[in-house]
Amino acid sequence: MAYFDVASSAPLHPVARQALQASLDEGWADPARLYREGRRARLLLDAAREAAAEAVGCRPDELVFTSSGTRAVHEGIAGALAGRRRVGHHLVVSAVEHSAVLHSAAAHRGAGGSVTEVGVGRGGAVAVSSYADAVRADTALACLQSANHEVGTVQPVADVAEVCRAAGVPLFVDAAQSLAWGPVEGGWSLLAGSAHKWGGPAGVGVLVVRKGVRFAPQGPADERESGRVAGFENIPGVVAAAASLRAVRAEAAGEAARLRELTDRIRARVPELVPDVEVVGDPVRRLPHLLTFSCLYVDGETVLHELDRAGFSVSSGSSCTSSTLTPSHVLRAMGVVSEGNVRVSLPFGAEEAEVERFLEVLPGVVRGVREKLGVTVAPAAGVEEAVTVDAVGMVCPRPVIELARAIGRVRVGGTVTVVADDEVAAVDVPAWCFTQGHEYVGATPGTGGAVAYEVRRGR
Amino acid sequence: MAYFDVASSAPLHPVARQALQASLDEGWADPARLYREGRRARLLLDAAREAAAEAVGCRPDELVFTSSGTRAVHEGIAGALAGRRRVGHHLVVSAVEHSAVLHSAAAHRGAGGSVTEVGVGRGGAVAVSSYADAVRADTALACLQSANHEVGTVQPVADVAEVCRAAGVPLFVDAAQSLAWGPVEGGWSLLAGSAHKWGGPAGVGVLVVRKGVRFAPQGPADERESGRVAGFENIPGVVAAAASLRAVRAEAAGEAARLRELTDRIRARVPELVPDVEVVGDPVRRLPHLLTFSCLYVDGETVLHELDRAGFSVSSGSSCTSSTLTPSHVLRAMGVVSEGNVRVSLPFGAEEAEVERFLEVLPGVVRGVREKLGVTVAPAAGVEEAVTVDAVGMVCPRPVIELARAIGRVRVGGTVTVVADDEVAAVDVPAWCFTQGHEYVGATPGTGGAVAYEVRRGR
């Protein structure tokens, strides 16, 4: 049994458990009250704030505890936008932010604001120049994650912060995926984190607002947490969160080196062991514990299910595992294959033997799923000039399987046109062409949501 | 050492602690994930929801977990108002709601909505007819607490719900203070509760939205908790909350009878033991464990401090203990004395011996504070016709002390005019007249925020 999805949620760190249990007796009273139980609770809260601030790299009075990382993002962005509403209503985000940031951006757009989405390269990183181009005189806020949650790519936060600072625009950093590994470098203005991602308890996030950053908390007033977060403080939770952040940081350097070796091994071995795989995300500038690959011609949900049966808990950003039928916005923005997507994120202490067993099990799992789907994509020497495939009504990964079959029927230089109404095809057909050495000619909208994707055989 | 402030926060119930610890191992994963750790978390979450719904008296799919009672109130009111925005923008609240409700009302007013505040009688209860008068064709929502948090008065929720139902207006009930004792009766539409008030952990609230009630969650979208609450679920917290609610309910009937006897005893004995005390709140229709009294001629903060030194943790709604210098809105709405206010709220298991010791200690504490303030208010047989006292710059309780001294200088039928700029005097001078048998003639605004309060000696 191996849990390889720490990017979704980490098991509670032993230090978090200890701190939580210890503070249940001392931390239940109202820290605003003046009697002894209240004073004890206040001491715990103050100490937790100091410890968390030290780990994040800020002043204690710049940090408040929220009820989740999502809330820290929602409230941080809303407060920063409102604090600068006289400057303007323009928001800049990267295209690969966590949904918490993108949902905030959508809410801002819904309220009449404007949003610029900065694109990323094939490795998932933004270009610093893109932020320089995106910020304007009326930009109230720019947002950039410290590292991507789906592919692990580390973003150039310090350089983007410089660009923003030069433009007089505050930068909000969603640091949910990276805080376990270290503080976020550079002159950012606001930062959000999530305790359950670093081995702390659920129900605790952190929001940092640097001194001097204009900030106007939204929603009904409340006097808790400097007026920035409404609701009675969850003191045992924040004590456990702060203690575990400190504890994981003490282990971070050693674990980073060890897990990077293991994830490098997976990144190198998976393409050797499994045909038609694309390992995605920046190979170097990435989180040490996280990697993602996409397997052509399989649906991610079935792969995840089979891996679960084999004792491995991993995750997927693929549309094929979600109920929404839209492809991962991260993989779409990167222009990489989204079907058969598998994200592996190793917890602190993950064992080499488990990783080796994963590499043993994976090829058979993917092969089994492909066999069930009847995938035979050996490249034949086709003779036809142009072939059209009707994949309307088929869902991921079938349109790409049909395309792969058809490509063997045309000569090199001939074309295959796939007509499909599955939204995922818009991501996966071009990405498939890129990985397989064919030319993606383009897409022509048809009737009833169907789109004709044209591909020219390249080899 | 006796903690008598369970209305602020209750110590963690042993069942909550057990449930929390047990679910730390099983409840840390993402319940939306399909692997085993996710499925286990989902099972815990579903079971907690069922248990909480049964205790609240609703369907499981009507109940979501929030990160606090305050959040349940904020999000419940905002969602209900938005869900009925086509009907109108009128909100009805009682004048004695918790600040979470009043802050929501202020935010609604700030966004252009209108708010009617329904007054209360001297006992703290609303009249059902007041709600009938307040709801209009454009009323989107009415709010009424199940029981008051400062004085314990139980509100006529079922009857008000009938009135609202007849008018087609949903009723939101803040049940934070009463859920430990039982479900809220009547045909309410929405309900909020707070786990740390019933012995559950901090960081968990409940929000119930009855089927058929129009509800539009506000803020950025999030798929958690039926789209009504953003942020990763705190499953150990909700498991502990649900388990402890069930546990306290099993003890509720017995504890209600036992604690009511103890609070009846305090209500009866305090006026015998301490001169110039007003016990406030409805003597019969009240929470079993909570009572409030106000001591003339003392400041609440000093009384609380002295009681803390004597080993008793109690609370106060008096302005004299807060940093805001505004009197308790609850006591002001009731028209009762706010100075020297003490709220006693007994936890489950409070011992009779502790209550007896409190009654032994209290008279000396109040006497000591009065002596320090130099209070000598024995009613003398005065001869003057009219006396004016300058209390400008004095803060609670000094203006009333000056008034009490001066009243002895005038004859029965003569008048004392107190000029004061402390906002609390507007509450306490009329309330003092009521309790002391004098006539409150009225107030005349002067310059610089000073107000002249005229009192006619009645005995």
Interface residues (C-beta under 8 A of the other chain):
Chain A: M1 Y3 D5 S8 S9 A10 P11 L12 R17 L20 Q21 L24 D25 G27 W28 A29 D30 R33 L34 Y35 R36 E37 G38 S67 S68 G69 T70 R71 H74 A78 S99 A100 H103 S104 A106 A107 S194 H196 P201 A202 G203 V204 G205 G219 P220 A221 D222 R224 A230 G231 F232 E233 N234 I235 P236 G237 E301 L304 H305 D308 S313 V314 S315 T321
Chain B: M1 Y3 D5 S8 S9 A10 P11 L12 R17 L20 Q21 L24 D25 G27 W28 A29 D30 R33 L34 Y35 R36 E37 G38 S67 S68 G69 T70 R71 H74 A78 S99 A100 H103 S104 A106 A107 S194 H196 P201 A202 G203 V204 G205 G219 P220 A221 D222 R224 A230 G231 F232 E233 N234 I235 P236 G237 E301 L304 H305 D308 F312 S313 V314 S315 T321
